[in-house]
Amino acid sequence: MIKITVWNEFKHEKEIDAIHRVYPEGIHSCIADFLEKEQDFEVRTATFDMPEHGLTEEVLQDTDVLIIWSHALQKEFSDAVAERVKRHVLSGMGLIALHSAHYSKIMRELMGTTMTLKWKHGEQENLWCIMPTHPIAAGIPEKVFLPQEEMYGEYFDIPRPDDVIFVGWFPGGQVFRSGCTFTRGRGKLFYFQPGHEEYPIYYIPEIQQIIKNAVRFCAPMTGERKYPENQEVRE
């Protein structure tokens, strides 16, 4: 059983009617709903307004894969909680960062770069699968067409990924590394660009399948998670 925590600010959905109509129970609930249909997944949700943002030590110890969506409250997110999440990733917890969570404190801490990019509202996107043999691409067609999405474009200031699985192309000619994996310590990470809050991206079957595949890819191997430390070797 893979234990998943889906984290979301849950701000836009409560404050903006148009976004509430798309995700009336929040982006986190939409994602949790399709993940809960998998027999090997156990899912909980957490949001910004919960004590310690819902990401307590106890919750993270009981989480195999953390999925995060953030946007409006990047600066307000607790430094201490971001450091806690980082420690758990380094010890083996998987992390999936969705859309604007690229700029979260968690991702900037783990990546060590500015995580900046170009963006523009109101575009279409062709999401091209350029690494069809990767486990995250299992069952995904060569191209997924997204009729509405926010454009994210290069230069995307990220460290060199382990793998680039998806590339986004937009009508203005911009391209973007839309699905990338990284390894930090013992933890596996996946950054996935589609998911602007104004559009029903997380209802699209192919997007759901990519996230489900990513959970299984990022889940740690069975065994105790330990934070990497210097270790003396005694003969």
Disulfide bonds with the S-S distance in Angstrom:
none
